Amino acid sequence: MSAQGVGAGWVRLAAIKGLPEIRPGDDLVAMLTAAIQAGNHPVAAGDVVVVTQKIVSKSEGALVALDSVTPSARAGEWARAWNKDPRVIELVLRESVRLVRMERGVIISETRHGLICANAGVDTSNVEPGWAALLPILMARHSGCVKACAKRSACPSVW
């Protein structure tokens, strides 16, 4: 992934290929390290490695079966008004410490992590049907995960 040959002001992106579907309990450091080492783009000093919150959430098991969620009256009302799944809305309300705005079918809220985002980061895309992914439980720990991966890949100064 080295920017060798790329001039100042340029950004070059390269996907880390070879990662399987991430499941709860998977060792992201080991999986990322193996994928980087097997790829054609080794990580170099100064590179930035980006990992999506979704794979971190999956590996942590920050997933909820929607069948296990009982929507509150508030979630039900909001869901009916905007044609949303009331169970997902209930998760959004549970994951929020403060609602910033609720309008036009979107809830902007503050999460327990201190993030302001749409739907408290609750996401039903790229997960098994009938499940929702929440934001990672231990976000700060996973920035260390990426640095550990880089060190195992023989490149200690990756951001």
N, CA, C and O atoms as a DFTB+ gen file, in Angstrom:
636 C
 N C O
     1  1       0.812      -1.185       0.000
     2  2       0.000       0.000       0.000
     3  2       0.856       1.250       0.000
     4  3       0.332       2.358       0.115
     5  1       2.130       1.097      -0.124
     6  2       3.052       2.213      -0.071
     7  2       2.718       3.270      -1.102
     8  3       2.278       2.966      -2.211
     9  1       2.935       4.520      -0.717
    10  2       2.686       5.638      -1.617
    11  2       3.903       5.930      -2.488
    12  3       3.988       6.994      -3.100
    13  1       4.844       4.990      -2.545
    14  2       6.052       5.186      -3.341
    15  2       5.673       5.578      -4.764
    16  3       4.842       4.928      -5.400
    17  1       6.286       6.638      -5.250
    18  2       6.003       7.094      -6.597
    19  2       4.787       7.990      -6.701
    20  3       4.471       8.475      -7.788
    21  1       4.106       8.218      -5.609
    22  2       2.930       9.087      -5.622
    23  2       3.370      10.446      -5.101
    24  3       3.980      10.535      -4.035
    25  1       3.063      11.508      -5.846
    26  2       3.495      12.848      -5.489
    27  2       2.743      13.425      -4.312
    28  3       1.699      12.912      -3.906
    29  1       3.290      14.505      -3.766
    30  2       2.648      15.199      -2.652
    31  2       1.255      15.643      -3.065
    32  3       1.038      16.072      -4.198
    33  1       0.322      15.537      -2.145
    34  2      -1.045      15.943      -2.427
    35  2      -1.904      14.842      -3.027
    36  3      -3.092      15.051      -3.272
    37  1      -1.333      13.700      -3.260
    38  2      -2.083      12.585      -3.837
    39  2      -2.470      11.595      -2.755
    40  3      -1.760      11.414      -1.766
    41  1      -3.597      10.968      -2.963
    42  2      -4.039       9.899      -2.082
    43  2      -4.260       8.680      -2.957
    44  3      -4.912       8.761      -3.998
    45  1      -3.725       7.574      -2.539
    46  2      -3.897       6.325      -3.273
    47  2      -4.554       5.322      -2.333
    48  3      -4.119       5.156      -1.193
    49  1      -5.584       4.664      -2.803
    50  2      -6.303       3.691      -1.990
    51  2      -6.073       2.299      -2.538
    52  3      -6.035       2.096      -3.752
    53  1      -5.921       1.349      -1.643
    54  2      -5.803      -0.050      -2.039
    55  2      -6.586      -0.890      -1.039
    56  3      -6.402      -0.756       0.170
    57  1      -7.444      -1.739      -1.536
    58  2      -8.235      -2.618      -0.662
    59  2      -7.367      -3.781      -0.187
    60  3      -6.524      -4.295      -0.924
    61  1      -7.594      -4.176       1.049
    62  2      -6.936      -5.374       1.573
    63  2      -7.808      -6.546       1.142
    64  3      -8.931      -6.714       1.616
    65  1      -7.274      -7.341       0.245
    66  2      -8.042      -8.457      -0.300
    67  2      -7.777      -9.726       0.494
    68  3      -6.746      -9.870       1.151
    69  1      -8.726     -10.632       0.415
    70  2      -8.541     -11.937       1.031
    71  2      -9.160     -12.103       2.399
    72  3      -8.984     -13.141       3.036
    73  1      -9.880     -11.098       2.861
    74  2     -10.550     -11.253       4.154
    75  2     -11.859     -12.024       3.958
    76  3     -12.650     -11.686       3.077
    77  1     -12.088     -13.042       4.763
    78  2     -13.368     -13.745       4.678
    79  2     -14.451     -12.939       5.386
    80  3     -14.177     -11.873       5.937
    81  1     -15.665     -13.443       5.370
    82  2     -16.751     -12.836       6.146
    83  2     -16.339     -12.865       7.619
    84  3     -15.935     -13.910       8.129
    85  1     -16.438     -11.741       8.291
    86  2     -16.047     -11.638       9.698
    87  2     -17.199     -12.128      10.567
    88  3     -18.363     -11.811      10.323
    89  1     -16.852     -12.897      11.573
    90  2     -17.839     -13.480      12.485
    91  2     -17.476     -13.125      13.928
    92  3     -16.322     -12.804      14.210
    93  1     -18.443     -13.179      14.839
    94  2     -18.140     -12.907      16.248
    95  2     -17.003     -13.790      16.762
    96  3     -16.979     -15.000      16.536
    97  1     -16.071     -13.155      17.455
    98  2     -14.944     -13.873      18.028
    99  2     -13.729     -13.960      17.116
   100  3     -12.665     -14.389      17.561
   101  1     -13.859     -13.564      15.845
   102  2     -12.706     -13.615      14.939
   103  2     -11.599     -12.691      15.442
   104  3     -11.869     -11.629      16.003
   105  1     -10.356     -13.107      15.235
   106  2      -9.179     -12.333      15.612
   107  2      -8.832     -11.406      14.452
   108  3      -8.170     -11.818      13.499
   109  1      -9.277     -10.164      14.534
   110  2      -9.058      -9.219      13.439
   111  2      -7.583      -8.969      13.168
   112  3      -7.180      -8.851      12.010
   113  1      -6.772      -8.887      14.214
   114  2      -5.346      -8.651      14.006
   115  2      -4.752      -9.775      13.172
   116  3      -4.048      -9.518      12.196
   117  1      -5.026     -11.004      13.543
   118  2      -4.472     -12.148      12.802
   119  2      -5.006     -12.182      11.370
   120  3      -4.258     -12.452      10.430
   121  1      -6.290     -11.909      11.210
   122  2      -6.885     -11.966       9.876
   123  2      -6.357     -10.854       8.974
   124  3      -6.047     -11.097       7.808
   125  1      -6.255      -9.644       9.502
   126  2      -5.728      -8.535       8.721
   127  2      -4.256      -8.752       8.385
   128  3      -3.822      -8.499       7.261
   129  1      -3.493      -9.224       9.371
   130  2      -2.075      -9.487       9.140
   131  2      -1.892     -10.506       8.027
   132  3      -1.081     -10.303       7.124
   133  1      -2.639     -11.599       8.088
   134  2      -2.529     -12.641       7.059
   135  2      -2.916     -12.095       5.685
   136  3      -2.256     -12.394       4.689
   137  1      -3.969     -11.307       5.631
   138  2      -4.423     -10.761       4.346
   139  2      -3.406      -9.771       3.776
   140  3      -3.156      -9.765       2.571
   141  1      -2.818      -8.934       4.637
   142  2      -1.819      -7.971       4.178
   143  2      -0.573      -8.697       3.688
   144  3      -0.027      -8.368       2.634
   145  1      -0.126      -9.689       4.458
   146  2       1.083     -10.418       4.083
   147  2       0.882     -11.218       2.800
   148  3       1.835     -11.422       2.048
   149  1      -0.327     -11.669       2.542
   150  2      -0.609     -12.452       1.336
   151  2      -0.839     -11.572       0.109
   152  3      -0.789     -12.059      -1.020
   153  1      -1.090     -10.285       0.324
   154  2      -1.420      -9.382      -0.778
   155  2      -0.203      -8.862      -1.517
   156  3       0.939      -9.120      -1.136
   157  1      -0.473      -8.127      -2.580
   158  2       0.587      -7.545      -3.398
   159  2       0.949      -6.128      -2.979
   160  3       1.781      -5.493      -3.626
   161  1       0.343      -5.620      -1.913
   162  2       0.575      -4.248      -1.484
   163  2       0.969      -4.227      -0.013
   164  3       0.116      -3.986       0.840
   165  1       2.239      -4.473       0.308
   166  2       2.637      -4.453       1.723
   167  2       2.465      -3.063       2.326
   168  3       2.581      -2.050       1.636
   169  1       2.188      -3.037       3.608
   170  2       2.024      -1.783       4.336
   171  2       3.404      -1.174       4.532
   172  3       4.352      -1.871       4.893
   173  1       3.512       0.132       4.293
   174  2       4.791       0.829       4.432
   175  2       4.660       1.957       5.447
   176  3       3.556       2.386       5.783
   177  1       5.804       2.428       5.926
   178  2       5.832       3.537       6.881
   179  2       5.059       4.716       6.311
   180  3       5.227       5.083       5.148
   181  1       4.208       5.307       7.150
   182  2       3.426       6.463       6.740
   183  2       2.083       6.125       6.134
   184  3       1.267       7.023       5.925
   185  1       1.824       4.856       5.844
   186  2       0.532       4.462       5.289
   187  2      -0.554       4.605       6.355
   188  3      -0.276       4.559       7.554
   189  1      -1.755       4.774       5.909
   190  2      -2.923       4.831       6.785
   191  2      -3.753       3.584       6.491
   192  3      -4.144       3.348       5.348
   193  1      -4.015       2.798       7.512
   194  2      -4.839       1.600       7.359
   195  2      -6.201       1.906       7.963
   196  3      -6.300       2.316       9.120
   197  1      -7.241       1.706       7.177
   198  2      -8.601       1.999       7.618
   199  2      -9.371       0.693       7.720
   200  3      -9.351      -0.124       6.800
   201  1     -10.038       0.503       8.828
   202  2     -10.861      -0.684       9.057
   203  2     -12.274      -0.186       9.329
   204  3     -12.466       0.719      10.141
   205  1     -13.253      -0.762       8.667
   206  2     -14.627      -0.318       8.866
   207  2     -15.141      -0.733      10.243
   208  3     -14.734      -1.753      10.800
   209  1     -16.040       0.080      10.770
   210  2     -16.631      -0.265      12.060
   211  2     -17.438      -1.543      11.972
   212  3     -17.593      -2.246      12.970
   213  1     -17.949      -1.851      10.809
   214  2     -18.801      -3.045      10.673
   215  2     -18.024      -4.311      10.985
   216  3     -18.532      -5.171      11.704
   217  1     -16.787      -4.459      10.459
   218  2     -16.059      -5.697      10.749
   219  2     -15.603      -5.737      12.201
   220  3     -15.483      -6.814      12.785
   221  1     -15.349      -4.575      12.786
   222  2     -15.008      -4.537      14.207
   223  2     -16.231      -4.947      15.023
   224  3     -16.123      -5.746      15.953
   225  1     -17.387      -4.400      14.675
   226  2     -18.632      -4.764      15.373
   227  2     -18.898      -6.255      15.265
   228  3     -19.252      -6.904      16.250
   229  1     -18.726      -6.795      14.070
   230  2     -18.961      -8.225      13.878
   231  2     -18.008      -9.056      14.720
   232  3     -18.433     -10.008      15.374
   233  1     -16.715      -8.709      14.715
   234  2     -15.742      -9.509      15.467
   235  2     -16.001      -9.431      16.967
   236  3     -15.771     -10.403      17.687
   237  1     -16.477      -8.285      17.441
   238  2     -16.804      -8.122      18.862
   239  2     -18.115      -8.803      19.253
   240  3     -18.389      -9.014      20.434
   241  1     -18.912      -9.140      18.252
   242  2     -20.223      -9.685      18.556
   243  2     -21.225      -8.601      18.910
   244  3     -22.207      -8.867      19.603
   245  1     -20.987      -7.372      18.439
   246  2     -21.917      -6.267      18.693
   247  2     -23.061      -6.359      17.688
   248  3     -23.300      -5.443      16.901
   249  1     -23.749      -7.473      17.736
   250  2     -24.856      -7.785      16.840
   251  2     -26.077      -8.119      17.678
   252  3     -25.962      -8.696      18.760
   253  1     -27.247      -7.752      17.172
   254  2     -28.486      -8.019      17.911
   255  2     -29.478      -8.690      16.972
   256  3     -29.723      -8.213      15.864
   257  1     -30.046      -9.801      17.429
   258  2     -31.128     -10.448      16.682
   259  2     -32.376      -9.594      16.855
   260  3     -32.818      -9.345      17.977
   261  1     -32.937      -9.151      15.743
   262  2     -34.109      -8.270      15.825
   263  2     -35.289      -8.952      16.500
   264  3     -36.122      -8.273      17.099
   265  1     -35.384     -10.266      16.421
   266  2     -36.465     -10.998      17.091
   267  2     -36.397     -10.862      18.612
   268  3     -37.387     -11.094      19.304
   269  1     -35.221     -10.483      19.130
   270  2     -35.064     -10.343      20.584
   271  2     -35.437      -8.946      21.081
   272  3     -35.373      -8.680      22.281
   273  1     -35.821      -8.061      20.174
   274  2     -36.099      -6.665      20.534
   275  2     -37.600      -6.438      20.617
   276  3     -38.337      -6.747      19.681
   277  1     -38.046      -5.897      21.741
   278  2     -39.441      -5.507      21.908
   279  2     -39.515      -3.985      21.807
   280  3     -39.009      -3.278      22.678
   281  1     -40.141      -3.484      20.749
   282  2     -40.187      -2.038      20.561
   283  2     -41.059      -1.335      21.600
   284  3     -42.102      -1.845      22.009
   285  1     -40.610      -0.162      22.012
   286  2     -41.398       0.691      22.911
   287  2     -42.484       1.383      22.094
   288  3     -42.476       1.338      20.864
   289  1     -43.409       2.018      22.790
   290  2     -44.468       2.761      22.097
   291  2     -43.860       3.866      21.232
   292  3     -44.303       4.090      20.105
   293  1     -42.853       4.549      21.757
   294  2     -42.206       5.623      20.996
   295  2     -41.579       5.084      19.710
   296  3     -41.716       5.693      18.649
   297  1     -40.897       3.949      19.802
   298  2     -40.275       3.345      18.617
   299  2     -41.346       2.939      17.611
   300  3     -41.174       3.122      16.406
   301  1     -42.445       2.391      18.106
   302  2     -43.536       1.979      17.231
   303  2     -44.163       3.152      16.490
   304  3     -44.447       3.060      15.296
   305  1     -44.376       4.250      17.199
   306  2     -44.961       5.445      16.575
   307  2     -44.045       6.000      15.485
   308  3     -44.491       6.304      14.379
   309  1     -42.772       6.126      15.810
   310  2     -41.798       6.658      14.845
   311  2     -41.701       5.733      13.623
   312  3     -41.663       6.198      12.484
   313  1     -41.661       4.436      13.872
   314  2     -41.555       3.462      12.781
   315  2     -42.764       3.536      11.854
   316  3     -42.614       3.513      10.632
   317  1     -43.962       3.626      12.431
   318  2     -45.173       3.729      11.602
   319  2     -45.171       5.010      10.772
   320  3     -45.551       4.992       9.601
   321  1     -44.751       6.104      11.364
   322  2     -44.754       7.394      10.667
   323  2     -43.788       7.416       9.484
   324  3     -44.023       8.124       8.505
   325  1     -42.703       6.643       9.570
   326  2     -41.662       6.703       8.538
   327  2     -41.427       5.363       7.847
   328  3     -40.431       5.198       7.143
   329  1     -42.331       4.409       8.039
   330  2     -42.225       3.098       7.394
   331  2     -40.886       2.414       7.685
   332  3     -40.193       1.958       6.776
   333  1     -40.544       2.356       8.968
   334  2     -39.301       1.747       9.426
   335  2     -39.625       0.525      10.276
   336  3     -40.762       0.350      10.714
   337  1     -38.632      -0.308      10.504
   338  2     -38.783      -1.463      11.379
   339  2     -38.737      -0.964      12.823
   340  3     -37.724      -0.402      13.238
   341  1     -39.801      -1.153      13.595
   342  2     -39.827      -0.632      14.973
   343  2     -38.733      -1.233      15.861
   344  3     -38.296      -0.594      16.819
   345  1     -38.295      -2.437      15.557
   346  2     -37.226      -3.058      16.354
   347  2     -35.900      -2.328      16.140
   348  3     -35.121      -2.149      17.077
   349  1     -35.657      -1.915      14.909
   350  2     -34.439      -1.155      14.621
   351  2     -34.508       0.208      15.299
   352  3     -33.518       0.670      15.867
   353  1     -35.659       0.846      15.243
   354  2     -35.828       2.149      15.902
   355  2     -35.616       2.001      17.407
   356  3     -35.003       2.865      18.034
   357  1     -36.111       0.929      17.977
   358  2     -35.896       0.694      19.412
   359  2     -34.402       0.579      19.721
   360  3     -33.938       1.127      20.721
   361  1     -33.651      -0.120      18.884
   362  2     -32.202      -0.222      19.088
   363  2     -31.543       1.156      18.999
   364  3     -30.652       1.476      19.786
   365  1     -31.980       1.960      18.048
   366  2     -31.440       3.319      17.910
   367  2     -31.686       4.101      19.199
   368  3     -30.783       4.764      19.708
   369  1     -32.903       4.022      19.722
   370  2     -33.223       4.735      20.961
   371  2     -32.396       4.211      22.135
   372  3     -31.942       4.996      22.967
   373  1     -32.197       2.905      22.210
   374  2     -31.400       2.313      23.297
   375  2     -29.931       2.713      23.213
   376  3     -29.282       2.911      24.241
   377  1     -29.409       2.831      22.006
   378  2     -27.994       3.146      21.807
   379  2     -27.698       4.641      21.922
   380  3     -26.536       5.047      21.898
   381  1     -28.734       5.451      22.047
   382  2     -28.587       6.907      22.110
   383  2     -28.570       7.392      23.552
   384  3     -29.371       6.954      24.377
   385  1     -27.652       8.298      23.841
   386  2     -27.677       8.964      25.145
   387  2     -28.391      10.303      25.032
   388  3     -28.848      10.867      26.026
   389  1     -28.480      10.811      23.783
   390  2     -29.175      12.076      23.549
   391  2     -29.659      12.095      22.108
   392  3     -28.911      11.779      21.182
   393  1     -30.914      12.467      21.933
   394  2     -31.461      12.626      20.585
   395  2     -31.245      14.076      20.159
   396  3     -31.703      15.006      20.823
   397  1     -30.553      14.249      19.063
   398  2     -30.254      15.584      18.560
   399  2     -31.391      16.065      17.672
   400  3     -31.839      17.206      17.780
   401  1     -31.852      15.180      16.794
   402  2     -32.922      15.552      15.865
   403  2     -33.610      14.279      15.385
   404  3     -32.970      13.256      15.141
   405  1     -34.919      14.368      15.257
   406  2     -35.713      13.288      14.675
   407  2     -36.623      13.922      13.635
   408  3     -37.631      14.543      13.973
   409  1     -36.265      13.764      12.380
   410  2     -37.129      14.299      11.333
   411  2     -36.855      13.614      10.009
   412  3     -35.762      13.104       9.765
   413  1     -37.877      13.614       9.156
   414  2     -37.820      13.030       7.817
   415  2     -37.284      11.596       7.801
   416  3     -36.598      11.189       6.863
   417  1     -37.604      10.845       8.842
   418  2     -37.235       9.441       8.886
   419  2     -35.818       9.154       9.347
   420  3     -35.372       8.007       9.316
   421  1     -35.113      10.183       9.772
   422  2     -33.731      10.003      10.237
   423  2     -33.630      10.473      11.679
   424  3     -34.158      11.522      12.048
   425  1     -32.947       9.684      12.477
   426  2     -32.683      10.067      13.861
   427  2     -31.199      10.394      13.962
   428  3     -30.353       9.550      13.665
   429  1     -30.885      11.595      14.372
   430  2     -29.509      11.997      14.644
   431  2     -29.367      11.983      16.153
   432  3     -30.129      12.634      16.868
   433  1     -28.381      11.233      16.630
   434  2     -28.256      11.105      18.078
   435  2     -26.798      11.062      18.498
   436  3     -25.889      10.883      17.688
   437  1     -26.615      11.235      19.803
   438  2     -25.298      11.073      20.404
   439  2     -25.248       9.684      21.023
   440  3     -26.158       9.287      21.751
   441  1     -24.188       8.955      20.732
   442  2     -24.029       7.602      21.268
   443  2     -23.256       7.646      22.579
   444  3     -22.727       8.692      22.955
   445  1     -23.188       6.534      23.265
   446  2     -22.431       6.468      24.517
   447  2     -20.936       6.681      24.280
   448  3     -20.187       6.960      25.217
   449  1     -20.501       6.548      23.010
   450  2     -19.098       6.793      22.650
   451  2     -18.809       8.282      22.510
   452  3     -17.652       8.692      22.420
   453  1     -19.895       9.110      22.492
   454  2     -19.733      10.535      22.290
   455  2     -19.830      10.945      20.832
   456  3     -19.587      12.105      20.500
   457  1     -20.180      10.017      19.962
   458  2     -20.311      10.313      18.542
   459  2     -21.704      10.850      18.243
   460  3     -22.687      10.419      18.844
   461  1     -21.779      11.785      17.320
   462  2     -23.062      12.259      16.811
   463  2     -23.211      11.639      15.431
   464  3     -22.413      11.911      14.534
   465  1     -24.233      10.807      15.257
   466  2     -24.373      10.134      13.968
   467  2     -25.830       9.755      13.704
   468  3     -26.684       9.808      14.589
   469  1     -26.074       9.376      12.471
   470  2     -27.407       8.940      12.072
   471  2     -27.708       7.590      12.703
   472  3     -26.874       6.684      12.707
   473  1     -28.905       7.477      13.230
   474  2     -29.428       6.219      13.755
   475  2     -28.509       5.545      14.770
   476  3     -28.479       4.319      14.872
   477  1     -27.767       6.348      15.514
   478  2     -26.870       5.866      16.578
   479  2     -25.900       4.801      16.079
   480  3     -25.397       3.997      16.864
   481  1     -25.642       4.797      14.780
   482  2     -24.727       3.816      14.205
   483  2     -25.333       2.439      14.017
   484  3     -24.640       1.518      13.582
   485  1     -26.611       2.275      14.334
   486  2     -27.280       0.980      14.158
   487  2     -27.449       0.730      12.660
   488  3     -27.923       1.600      11.929
   489  1     -27.059      -0.460      12.210
   490  2     -27.014      -0.734      10.773
   491  2     -27.462      -2.163      10.493
   492  3     -27.028      -3.104      11.157
   493  1     -28.329      -2.311       9.508
   494  2     -28.787      -3.660       9.127
   495  2     -28.208      -4.104       7.786
   496  3     -28.564      -5.169       7.281
   497  1     -27.323      -3.303       7.210
   498  2     -26.708      -3.711       5.938
   499  2     -25.484      -4.592       6.213
   500  3     -24.815      -4.437       7.235
   501  1     -25.208      -5.496       5.309
   502  2     -24.037      -6.379       5.397
   503  2     -23.976      -7.216       6.667
   504  3     -22.896      -7.548       7.155
   505  1     -25.141      -7.550       7.192
   506  2     -25.257      -8.517       8.280
   507  2     -26.325      -9.522       7.867
   508  3     -27.060      -9.289       6.907
   509  1     -26.411     -10.610       8.569
   510  2     -27.416     -11.623       8.256
   511  2     -28.817     -11.014       8.358
   512  3     -29.048     -10.155       9.208
   513  1     -29.751     -11.441       7.514
   514  2     -31.130     -10.942       7.622
   515  2     -31.673     -11.182       9.033
   516  3     -31.443     -12.234       9.630
   517  1     -32.396     -10.190       9.553
   518  2     -32.964     -10.319      10.894
   519  2     -32.010      -9.910      11.999
   520  3     -32.304     -10.111      13.178
   521  1     -30.866      -9.337      11.634
   522  2     -29.871      -8.894      12.612
   523  2     -29.535      -7.438      12.374
   524  3     -29.755      -6.912      11.283
   525  1     -29.003      -6.786      13.396
   526  2     -28.504      -5.411      13.284
   527  2     -27.138      -5.350      13.942
   528  3     -26.883      -6.015      14.946
   529  1     -26.268      -4.545      13.362
   530  2     -24.950      -4.300      13.956
   531  2     -24.999      -2.985      14.715
   532  3     -25.563      -1.998      14.242
   533  1     -24.400      -2.987      15.895
   534  2     -24.261      -1.781      16.694
   535  2     -22.835      -1.258      16.515
   536  3     -21.983      -1.955      15.965
   537  1     -22.579      -0.047      16.973
   538  2     -21.207       0.445      16.937
   539  2     -20.328      -0.446      17.813
   540  3     -20.813      -1.051      18.768
   541  1     -19.037      -0.526      17.490
   542  2     -18.144      -1.355      18.314
   543  2     -18.216      -0.974      19.784
   544  3     -18.386       0.195      20.130
   545  1     -18.085      -1.962      20.629
   546  2     -18.169      -1.764      22.065
   547  2     -16.916      -1.052      22.574
   548  3     -17.003      -0.138      23.394
   549  1     -15.765      -1.473      22.088
   550  2     -14.475      -0.945      22.552
   551  2     -13.735      -0.258      21.408
   552  3     -12.701      -0.750      20.957
   553  1     -14.253       0.866      20.940
   554  2     -13.671       1.541      19.779
   555  2     -12.184       1.840      19.935
   556  3     -11.407       1.561      19.021
   557  1     -11.775       2.391      21.054
   558  2     -10.376       2.788      21.226
   559  2      -9.442       1.593      21.138
   560  3      -8.327       1.713      20.630
   561  1      -9.886       0.442      21.627
   562  2      -9.046      -0.748      21.592
   563  2      -8.703      -1.142      20.158
   564  3      -7.631      -1.688      19.897
   565  1      -9.618      -0.864      19.232
   566  2      -9.410      -1.334      17.868
   567  2      -8.484      -0.456      17.046
   568  3      -7.998      -0.905      16.008
   569  1      -8.218       0.772      17.461
   570  2      -7.160       1.519      16.782
   571  2      -5.839       0.844      17.107
   572  3      -4.932       0.819      16.275
   573  1      -5.724       0.300      18.301
   574  2      -4.547      -0.490      18.675
   575  2      -4.476      -1.779      17.887
   576  3      -3.385      -2.272      17.602
   577  1      -5.617      -2.331      17.534
   578  2      -5.675      -3.554      16.718
   579  2      -4.991      -3.324      15.382
   580  3      -4.203      -4.156      14.934
   581  1      -5.285      -2.203      14.747
   582  2      -4.700      -1.913      13.438
   583  2      -3.196      -1.693      13.570
   584  3      -2.430      -2.157      12.725
   585  1      -2.762      -0.992      14.620
   586  2      -1.318      -0.787      14.816
   587  2      -0.617      -2.113      15.086
   588  3       0.494      -2.326      14.600
   589  1      -1.240      -3.007      15.849
   590  2      -0.644      -4.323      16.101
   591  2      -0.519      -5.103      14.803
   592  3       0.476      -5.791      14.575
   593  1      -1.523      -4.994      13.964
   594  2      -1.495      -5.656      12.662
   595  2      -0.326      -5.133      11.840
   596  3       0.401      -5.911      11.222
   597  1      -0.144      -3.825      11.831
   598  2       0.938      -3.220      11.059
   599  2       2.297      -3.680      11.587
   600  3       3.204      -3.963      10.805
   601  1       2.437      -3.754      12.906
   602  2       3.711      -4.200      13.488
   603  2       4.009      -5.645      13.106
   604  3       5.155      -5.987      12.812
   605  1       2.998      -6.483      13.109
   606  2       3.197      -7.873      12.691
   607  2       3.569      -7.954      11.215
   608  3       4.206      -8.910      10.774
   609  1       3.168      -6.948      10.465
   610  2       3.455      -6.917       9.027
   611  2       4.777      -6.193       8.762
   612  3       5.036      -5.760       7.639
   613  1       5.599      -6.066       9.781
   614  2       6.943      -5.477       9.666
   615  2       6.918      -4.004       9.283
   616  3       7.784      -3.541       8.541
   617  1       5.945      -3.274       9.778
   618  2       5.890      -1.836       9.518
   619  2       5.327      -1.136      10.746
   620  3       4.113      -0.967      10.864
   621  1       6.213      -0.722      11.672
   622  2       5.738      -0.176      12.940
   623  2       5.150       1.227      12.895
   624  3       4.488       1.628      13.852
   625  1       5.363       1.991      11.825
   626  2       4.879       3.384      11.848
   627  2       3.726       3.593      10.866
   628  3       3.843       4.325       9.883
   629  1       2.624       2.934      11.161
   630  2       1.406       3.073      10.356
   631  2       0.387       3.808      11.214
   632  3       0.306       3.581      12.421
   633  1      -0.383       4.679      10.597
   634  2      -1.415       5.448      11.292
   635  2      -2.729       4.751      11.185
   636  3      -3.731       5.240      11.707
